[in-house]
């Protein structure tokens, strides 16, 4: 079986750095390949593709195998809340942090007292939260947040020092389905959220606030207002990335999500081997990456050591 599908490239950001990855269009979806030693094919921005446009893997796979795109594994997932495996391909359990958004009041009443207190405290400190248009004023505000510090959470912050042009380019994706929520003190943007509507799900792409204004609890205020917007728009759930990362169930980010009403929703992520190397990788677990192979205590030690080194360099 041969294919005349043209091979191209797709721009993809990995840790803030633009890469041009091999890609191809199959059934209206862009399929790209990441990795060097082990090449994994996946649908570009799969979590942002509307459900009706996602291909059926059984009919999609023969076209991928016949294409000139070289990959060892094809990875795809079922979209929550559909979490019963429908396919016989090998799979691992992935997860999202999700919260129902059909009733703001139900969510608010179920929050811990401290979380409600933090949201109210933000209002008392003069934090104003509102939807904002995507314009030059917002872009400049986002750049101001990006440029606050070259280090965030003990690691280099890859948005630091970017040009206005790059900030605009990276935040203007899916504008027809995007909502921007800004937190302000006076005229200054001190935090923002971007979420994208995907079917009935609001997918949170970015949430960031200035460390200088951490005492005003802008993150809590942003999440509160975003929940109100989701209810008004008739959206069913709001996702906020992963609930847990690897086997770390006690990170500060997971705790923040837990305190704001998020729960873990698990779903199958399938890995279909396309080559002998792909089969071997699945048997040894190499398809999950080094972070899921290295023991948690060793990874924790590495993260803490890196944070100390970066802190010393920044202080100089």
TINUVEX-820460 format. One record per residue (C-alpha): x, y, z; residue number from 1. Coordinates in pm, 1 decimal. Layout:
% TINUVEX-820460
guza c1:X; c2:Y; c3:Z; k:NUM
...
//
This chain:
% TINUVEX-820460
guza c1:0.0; c2:0.0; c3:0.0; k:1
guza c1:155.8; c2:329.8; c3:-105.1; k:2
guza c1:71.3; c2:689.4; c3:-19.8; k:3
guza c1:110.9; c2:1015.9; c3:-207.6; k:4
guza c1:51.2; c2:1228.4; c3:102.7; k:5
guza c1:309.1; c2:1509.7; c3:118.7; k:6
guza c1:543.3; c2:1526.1; c3:417.8; k:7
guza c1:577.3; c2:1865.8; c3:583.7; k:8
guza c1:671.1; c2:2028.5; c3:912.2; k:9
guza c1:470.1; c2:2169.2; c3:1202.1; k:10
guza c1:585.0; c2:2437.4; c3:1444.3; k:11
guza c1:566.6; c2:2305.0; c3:1799.6; k:12
guza c1:689.7; c2:2457.5; c3:2124.8; k:13
guza c1:876.3; c2:2237.1; c3:2370.3; k:14
guza c1:963.8; c2:2419.5; c3:2694.4; k:15
guza c1:916.7; c2:2751.6; c3:2522.3; k:16
guza c1:1148.1; c2:2674.7; c3:2230.0; k:17
guza c1:1002.7; c2:2647.9; c3:1879.5; k:18
guza c1:1078.0; c2:2325.5; c3:1695.9; k:19
guza c1:982.2; c2:2232.0; c3:1341.7; k:20
guza c1:874.2; c2:1871.0; c3:1354.0; k:21
guza c1:801.8; c2:1625.6; c3:1071.8; k:22
guza c1:427.1; c2:1612.1; c3:1009.4; k:23
guza c1:159.6; c2:1504.1; c3:768.1; k:24
guza c1:-212.4; c2:1563.4; c3:721.1; k:25
guza c1:-436.3; c2:1256.2; c3:740.2; k:26
guza c1:-816.5; c2:1273.7; c3:746.0; k:27
guza c1:-801.0; c2:1648.2; c3:814.2; k:28
guza c1:-574.0; c2:1609.3; c3:1119.5; k:29
guza c1:-209.9; c2:1711.9; c3:1145.4; k:30
guza c1:3.5; c2:1424.4; c3:1272.6; k:31
guza c1:350.6; c2:1514.8; c3:1400.8; k:32
guza c1:645.9; c2:1316.6; c3:1532.2; k:33
guza c1:838.4; c2:1398.0; c3:1848.3; k:34
guza c1:1151.8; c2:1236.1; c3:1985.1; k:35
guza c1:1482.4; c2:1135.0; c3:1834.9; k:36
guza c1:1584.2; c2:791.5; c3:1962.7; k:37
guza c1:1218.7; c2:689.7; c3:1998.0; k:38
guza c1:983.8; c2:859.9; c3:1753.6; k:39
guza c1:625.5; c2:899.7; c3:1870.6; k:40
guza c1:351.4; c2:1019.5; c3:1636.8; k:41
guza c1:50.9; c2:1203.6; c3:1775.9; k:42
guza c1:-221.9; c2:1435.9; c3:1655.9; k:43
guza c1:-114.1; c2:1798.7; c3:1688.7; k:44
guza c1:-300.1; c2:1968.8; c3:1976.5; k:45
guza c1:-515.4; c2:1659.0; c3:2014.4; k:46
guza c1:-680.3; c2:1788.6; c3:2332.8; k:47
guza c1:-795.1; c2:2102.0; c3:2146.0; k:48
guza c1:-944.5; c2:1927.6; c3:1842.3; k:49
guza c1:-1324.3; c2:1911.0; c3:1854.0; k:50
guza c1:-1446.5; c2:1557.3; c3:1904.2; k:51
guza c1:-1622.3; c2:1533.8; c3:1566.1; k:52
guza c1:-1291.6; c2:1599.1; c3:1388.0; k:53
guza c1:-1092.8; c2:1327.9; c3:1565.0; k:54
guza c1:-1033.2; c2:1026.0; c3:1341.1; k:55
guza c1:-1135.6; c2:667.9; c3:1409.1; k:56
guza c1:-804.3; c2:496.6; c3:1496.6; k:57
guza c1:-898.4; c2:168.4; c3:1326.8; k:58
guza c1:-931.4; c2:335.4; c3:986.7; k:59
guza c1:-665.5; c2:597.3; c3:1059.2; k:60
guza c1:-378.0; c2:361.8; c3:1143.7; k:61
guza c1:-343.6; c2:195.3; c3:799.5; k:62
guza c1:-312.5; c2:543.0; c3:642.7; k:63
guza c1:-47.2; c2:642.0; c3:896.6; k:64
guza c1:151.4; c2:323.2; c3:836.9; k:65
guza c1:138.5; c2:382.1; c3:460.7; k:66
guza c1:246.0; c2:745.7; c3:489.8; k:67
guza c1:607.2; c2:869.7; c3:456.8; k:68
guza c1:598.5; c2:985.6; c3:820.6; k:69
guza c1:845.6; c2:768.3; c3:1011.6; k:70
guza c1:743.1; c2:682.5; c3:1367.2; k:71
guza c1:789.0; c2:396.2; c3:1611.4; k:72
guza c1:467.6; c2:448.7; c3:1808.8; k:73
guza c1:135.9; c2:624.3; c3:1752.5; k:74
guza c1:-13.5; c2:768.4; c3:2072.2; k:75
guza c1:-372.8; c2:884.7; c3:2112.4; k:76
guza c1:-621.9; c2:915.4; c3:2393.5; k:77
guza c1:-990.5; c2:894.7; c3:2472.5; k:78
guza c1:-1132.2; c2:1226.4; c3:2581.9; k:79
guza c1:-1271.6; c2:1247.5; c3:2933.7; k:80
guza c1:-1522.1; c2:1187.5; c3:3076.2; k:81
guza c1:-1531.0; c2:883.8; c3:2845.0; k:82
guza c1:-1290.5; c2:665.4; c3:3042.7; k:83
guza c1:-1393.0; c2:309.6; c3:2954.4; k:84
guza c1:-1134.0; c2:167.1; c3:2711.1; k:85
guza c1:-1292.9; c2:112.6; c3:2370.8; k:86
guza c1:-989.3; c2:-28.8; c3:2190.6; k:87
guza c1:-765.5; c2:-331.0; c3:2236.7; k:88
guza c1:-441.9; c2:-139.5; c3:2174.5; k:89
guza c1:-190.9; c2:-116.4; c3:2464.3; k:90
guza c1:-274.0; c2:172.8; c3:2694.3; k:91
guza c1:-162.3; c2:355.3; c3:3007.0; k:92
guza c1:-382.5; c2:556.9; c3:3241.3; k:93
guza c1:-342.3; c2:931.3; c3:3202.7; k:94
guza c1:-524.7; c2:1195.6; c3:3404.9; k:95
guza c1:-664.8; c2:1548.2; c3:3398.6; k:96
guza c1:-763.0; c2:1781.8; c3:3678.3; k:97
guza c1:-1130.8; c2:1856.5; c3:3615.6; k:98
guza c1:-1414.4; c2:2033.5; c3:3793.4; k:99
guza c1:-1783.7; c2:2049.3; c3:3696.4; k:100
guza c1:-1890.8; c2:2397.9; c3:3587.5; k:101
guza c1:-2265.5; c2:2357.5; c3:3541.6; k:102
guza c1:-2335.5; c2:2520.2; c3:3879.2; k:103
guza c1:-2105.1; c2:2788.9; c3:4015.8; k:104
guza c1:-2287.5; c2:2791.4; c3:4348.8; k:105
guza c1:-2243.7; c2:2414.5; c3:4398.6; k:106
guza c1:-1870.5; c2:2448.8; c3:4332.1; k:107
guza c1:-1840.0; c2:2752.1; c3:4560.1; k:108
guza c1:-2028.1; c2:2592.6; c3:4850.0; k:109
guza c1:-1810.5; c2:2279.1; c3:4833.9; k:110
guza c1:-1479.7; c2:2468.6; c3:4852.0; k:111
guza c1:-1274.2; c2:2464.1; c3:5171.0; k:112
guza c1:-1328.1; c2:2774.9; c3:5381.5; k:113
guza c1:-969.8; c2:2887.9; c3:5314.1; k:114
guza c1:-1021.6; c2:2887.2; c3:4935.0; k:115
guza c1:-1338.5; c2:3097.4; c3:4959.5; k:116
guza c1:-1159.6; c2:3328.2; c3:5200.8; k:117
guza c1:-870.5; c2:3375.0; c3:4956.4; k:118
guza c1:-1105.4; c2:3468.4; c3:4671.4; k:119
guza c1:-1285.6; c2:3721.8; c3:4890.6; k:120
guza c1:-951.8; c2:3853.3; c3:5017.2; k:121
guza c1:-847.1; c2:3929.5; c3:4658.2; k:122
guza c1:-1154.2; c2:4149.9; c3:4619.1; k:123
guza c1:-1078.0; c2:4331.5; c3:4946.2; k:124
guza c1:-724.2; c2:4396.4; c3:4820.9; k:125
guza c1:-863.2; c2:4569.1; c3:4513.8; k:126
guza c1:-814.0; c2:4289.0; c3:4262.2; k:127
guza c1:-1063.4; c2:4328.8; c3:3977.1; k:128
guza c1:-1120.3; c2:4027.2; c3:3751.2; k:129
guza c1:-1290.0; c2:4049.8; c3:3413.0; k:130
guza c1:-1291.8; c2:3913.3; c3:3058.5; k:131
guza c1:-1052.8; c2:4103.5; c3:2836.5; k:132
guza c1:-1017.9; c2:4129.3; c3:2458.3; k:133
guza c1:-708.8; c2:4000.5; c3:2284.6; k:134
guza c1:-544.3; c2:4328.3; c3:2186.5; k:135
guza c1:-213.9; c2:4511.9; c3:2216.9; k:136
guza c1:-291.0; c2:4619.3; c3:2574.0; k:137
guza c1:-337.6; c2:4258.6; c3:2683.1; k:138
guza c1:-23.1; c2:4148.2; c3:2499.6; k:139
guza c1:182.6; c2:4415.3; c3:2676.1; k:140
guza c1:32.1; c2:4310.5; c3:3010.0; k:141
guza c1:114.4; c2:3944.9; c3:2950.2; k:142
guza c1:470.6; c2:4036.8; c3:2856.3; k:143
guza c1:499.2; c2:4231.4; c3:3182.4; k:144
guza c1:400.3; c2:3917.2; c3:3374.7; k:145
guza c1:641.3; c2:3701.7; c3:3171.6; k:146
guza c1:929.9; c2:3941.6; c3:3234.2; k:147
guza c1:887.5; c2:3963.8; c3:3612.2; k:148
guza c1:1155.7; c2:3699.5; c3:3673.7; k:149
guza c1:1373.5; c2:3459.6; c3:3472.8; k:150
guza c1:1309.5; c2:3188.6; c3:3735.5; k:151
guza c1:971.5; c2:3042.6; c3:3834.3; k:152
guza c1:910.9; c2:2751.1; c3:4069.3; k:153
guza c1:1281.6; c2:2674.2; c3:4083.5; k:154
guza c1:1338.8; c2:2640.9; c3:3710.1; k:155
guza c1:1419.4; c2:2871.5; c3:3417.2; k:156
guza c1:1103.6; c2:3045.2; c3:3295.4; k:157
guza c1:1094.2; c2:2998.9; c3:2919.3; k:158
guza c1:861.7; c2:3295.1; c3:2850.5; k:159
guza c1:1100.7; c2:3543.6; c3:3010.6; k:160
guza c1:1239.0; c2:3808.5; c3:2776.3; k:161
guza c1:1028.6; c2:3723.6; c3:2472.1; k:162
guza c1:946.3; c2:3997.3; c3:2223.5; k:163
guza c1:596.8; c2:4144.8; c3:2195.2; k:164
guza c1:568.2; c2:3979.5; c3:1856.0; k:165
guza c1:643.4; c2:3635.1; c3:2000.6; k:166
guza c1:406.7; c2:3689.4; c3:2295.7; k:167
guza c1:128.5; c2:3780.4; c3:2053.1; k:168
guza c1:200.5; c2:3487.3; c3:1822.7; k:169
guza c1:203.1; c2:3232.9; c3:2104.7; k:170
guza c1:-118.4; c2:3358.0; c3:2263.9; k:171
guza c1:-329.5; c2:3411.4; c3:1951.3; k:172
guza c1:-396.6; c2:3043.2; c3:1881.6; k:173
guza c1:-761.1; c2:2928.1; c3:1852.4; k:174
guza c1:-887.0; c2:3283.2; c3:1905.5; k:175
guza c1:-1234.6; c2:3196.8; c3:1778.3; k:176
guza c1:-1275.6; c2:2958.0; c3:2075.6; k:177
guza c1:-1057.4; c2:3139.7; c3:2330.6; k:178
guza c1:-1147.8; c2:3340.2; c3:2640.1; k:179
guza c1:-898.7; c2:3561.7; c3:2826.5; k:180
guza c1:-963.3; c2:3652.6; c3:3189.6; k:181
guza c1:-748.3; c2:3922.4; c3:3349.2; k:182
guza c1:-681.6; c2:4016.0; c3:3712.1; k:183
guza c1:-603.3; c2:4384.9; c3:3763.4; k:184
guza c1:-482.7; c2:4615.2; c3:4038.6; k:185
guza c1:-568.5; c2:4956.4; c3:3905.8; k:186
guza c1:-467.0; c2:4950.6; c3:3540.6; k:187
guza c1:-194.4; c2:4687.6; c3:3587.9; k:188
guza c1:-251.9; c2:4331.2; c3:3471.5; k:189
guza c1:-118.7; c2:4110.4; c3:3752.4; k:190
guza c1:-251.2; c2:3775.4; c3:3634.7; k:191
guza c1:-443.7; c2:3610.0; c3:3353.8; k:192
guza c1:-611.9; c2:3293.9; c3:3235.2; k:193
guza c1:-658.9; c2:3169.3; c3:2882.3; k:194
guza c1:-901.6; c2:2887.4; c3:2820.1; k:195
guza c1:-1023.2; c2:2732.0; c3:2495.9; k:196
guza c1:-1366.9; c2:2584.3; c3:2446.8; k:197
guza c1:-1348.4; c2:2228.8; c3:2313.0; k:198
guza c1:-1697.7; c2:2086.5; c3:2273.8; k:199
guza c1:-1849.1; c2:2110.3; c3:2623.8; k:200
guza c1:-1510.2; c2:2140.4; c3:2796.2; k:201
guza c1:-1323.1; c2:2458.0; c3:2887.8; k:202
guza c1:-956.0; c2:2367.0; c3:2852.2; k:203
guza c1:-733.4; c2:2593.3; c3:3060.5; k:204
guza c1:-422.3; c2:2666.1; c3:2852.8; k:205
guza c1:-242.2; c2:2911.3; c3:3078.0; k:206
guza c1:-286.3; c2:3060.3; c3:3424.5; k:207
guza c1:-17.1; c2:3290.4; c3:3555.5; k:208
guza c1:14.7; c2:3571.6; c3:3807.3; k:209
guza c1:291.0; c2:3799.8; c3:3932.0; k:210
guza c1:481.9; c2:3676.4; c3:4235.7; k:211
guza c1:496.6; c2:4037.3; c3:4354.2; k:212
guza c1:119.4; c2:4030.6; c3:4405.4; k:213
guza c1:94.2; c2:3677.8; c3:4544.3; k:214
guza c1:-31.0; c2:3819.6; c3:4876.0; k:215
guza c1:-345.1; c2:3947.0; c3:4698.0; k:216
guza c1:-445.5; c2:3592.0; c3:4594.9; k:217
guza c1:-504.5; c2:3669.9; c3:4224.9; k:218
guza c1:-502.0; c2:3301.2; c3:4125.6; k:219
guza c1:-802.7; c2:3229.2; c3:4345.9; k:220
guza c1:-986.1; c2:3530.1; c3:4204.5; k:221
guza c1:-909.4; c2:3424.7; c3:3847.2; k:222
guza c1:-1040.1; c2:3071.8; c3:3900.3; k:223
guza c1:-1356.7; c2:3200.6; c3:4067.7; k:224
guza c1:-1442.6; c2:3431.0; c3:3779.3; k:225
guza c1:-1357.0; c2:3163.4; c3:3522.2; k:226
guza c1:-1600.4; c2:2924.4; c3:3690.9; k:227
guza c1:-1871.8; c2:3190.9; c3:3663.2; k:228
guza c1:-1797.7; c2:3237.3; c3:3291.8; k:229
guza c1:-1813.2; c2:2862.1; c3:3226.7; k:230
guza c1:-2155.5; c2:2836.8; c3:3391.3; k:231
guza c1:-2282.6; c2:3134.3; c3:3187.4; k:232
guza c1:-2162.2; c2:2971.6; c3:2865.2; k:233
guza c1:-2320.4; c2:2636.3; c3:2947.6; k:234
guza c1:-1990.6; c2:2450.4; c3:2963.7; k:235
guza c1:-1983.4; c2:2124.4; c3:3154.7; k:236
guza c1:-1629.3; c2:2106.2; c3:3292.4; k:237
guza c1:-1306.9; c2:2302.6; c3:3328.2; k:238
guza c1:-974.2; c2:2122.1; c3:3290.0; k:239
guza c1:-651.8; c2:2243.8; c3:3447.8; k:240
guza c1:-375.8; c2:2022.9; c3:3308.8; k:241
guza c1:-282.1; c2:1704.8; c3:3490.1; k:242
guza c1:-399.1; c2:1638.8; c3:3843.7; k:243
guza c1:-87.5; c2:1439.1; c3:3922.5; k:244
guza c1:240.3; c2:1432.7; c3:3733.6; k:245
guza c1:404.6; c2:1092.7; c3:3707.0; k:246
guza c1:384.6; c2:927.5; c3:4049.6; k:247
guza c1:400.5; c2:1253.4; c3:4246.3; k:248
guza c1:66.8; c2:1290.7; c3:4427.0; k:249
guza c1:177.6; c2:1559.4; c3:4673.5; k:250
guza c1:307.8; c2:1847.1; c3:4462.9; k:251
guza c1:213.7; c2:2201.8; c3:4558.1; k:252
guza c1:29.6; c2:2240.8; c3:4227.0; k:253
guza c1:-180.5; c2:1930.0; c3:4291.4; k:254
guza c1:-263.4; c2:2061.9; c3:4638.6; k:255
guza c1:-368.4; c2:2399.3; c3:4492.1; k:256
guza c1:-600.8; c2:2223.5; c3:4248.4; k:257
guza c1:-741.7; c2:2005.1; c3:4526.3; k:258
guza c1:-817.5; c2:2311.1; c3:4740.2; k:259
guza c1:-1003.2; c2:2466.6; c3:4447.9; k:260
guza c1:-1240.7; c2:2178.5; c3:4389.1; k:261
guza c1:-1056.6; c2:1983.6; c3:4119.9; k:262
guza c1:-1053.1; c2:1606.1; c3:4118.3; k:263
guza c1:-856.8; c2:1352.1; c3:3919.3; k:264
guza c1:-1028.2; c2:1212.1; c3:3609.8; k:265
guza c1:-842.5; c2:920.3; c3:3455.9; k:266
guza c1:-863.2; c2:814.6; c3:3093.2; k:267
guza c1:-679.8; c2:567.3; c3:2867.6; k:268
guza c1:-394.4; c2:686.0; c3:2649.6; k:269
guza c1:-315.2; c2:429.5; c3:2381.4; k:270
guza c1:27.0; c2:346.3; c3:2241.1; k:271
guza c1:24.1; c2:156.6; c3:1913.0; k:272
guza c1:364.3; c2:13.9; c3:1810.5; k:273
guza c1:451.7; c2:75.1; c3:1445.8; k:274
guza c1:803.5; c2:-72.6; c3:1441.5; k:275
guza c1:1008.6; c2:-333.9; c3:1627.4; k:276
guza c1:1166.9; c2:-51.6; c3:1826.2; k:277
guza c1:818.2; c2:60.7; c3:1922.8; k:278
guza c1:729.3; c2:-288.7; c3:2044.6; k:279
guza c1:1048.0; c2:-305.7; c3:2256.0; k:280
guza c1:986.9; c2:40.5; c3:2400.9; k:281
guza c1:639.1; c2:-62.2; c3:2514.1; k:282
guza c1:774.0; c2:-374.2; c3:2681.7; k:283
guza c1:1041.3; c2:-178.2; c3:2874.2; k:284
guza c1:834.1; c2:132.0; c3:2954.5; k:285
guza c1:1062.7; c2:364.2; c3:2759.0; k:286
guza c1:762.4; c2:513.8; c3:2578.0; k:287
guza c1:667.8; c2:692.1; c3:2902.9; k:288
guza c1:990.7; c2:891.7; c3:2920.4; k:289
guza c1:1265.3; c2:908.1; c3:3180.1; k:290
guza c1:1055.8; c2:1099.0; c3:3436.2; k:291
guza c1:828.2; c2:798.5; c3:3480.2; k:292
guza c1:1119.9; c2:558.1; c3:3507.6; k:293
guza c1:1344.7; c2:741.2; c3:3754.5; k:294
guza c1:1232.9; c2:683.3; c3:4117.8; k:295
guza c1:1044.1; c2:975.4; c3:4275.9; k:296
guza c1:1300.4; c2:1039.1; c3:4556.8; k:297
guza c1:1578.4; c2:1076.3; c3:4298.7; k:298
guza c1:1367.9; c2:1311.9; c3:4083.6; k:299
guza c1:1276.6; c2:1517.0; c3:4392.5; k:300
guza c1:1643.8; c2:1548.1; c3:4487.2; k:301
guza c1:1728.8; c2:1661.3; c3:4133.3; k:302
guza c1:1451.4; c2:1925.5; c3:4129.9; k:303
guza c1:1552.6; c2:2067.5; c3:4468.5; k:304
guza c1:1921.7; c2:2077.0; c3:4374.4; k:305
guza c1:1845.1; c2:2250.6; c3:4045.8; k:306
guza c1:1629.1; c2:2509.2; c3:4226.1; k:307
guza c1:1911.5; c2:2590.0; c3:4470.3; k:308
guza c1:2165.3; c2:2630.9; c3:4189.9; k:309
guza c1:1935.1; c2:2858.9; c3:3991.8; k:310
guza c1:1854.5; c2:3062.7; c3:4302.6; k:311
guza c1:2227.1; c2:3123.5; c3:4362.9; k:312
guza c1:2283.0; c2:3226.1; c3:4001.4; k:313
guza c1:1987.6; c2:3466.6; c3:4012.0; k:314
guza c1:2107.8; c2:3621.8; c3:4339.8; k:315
guza c1:2450.8; c2:3705.0; c3:4191.8; k:316
//
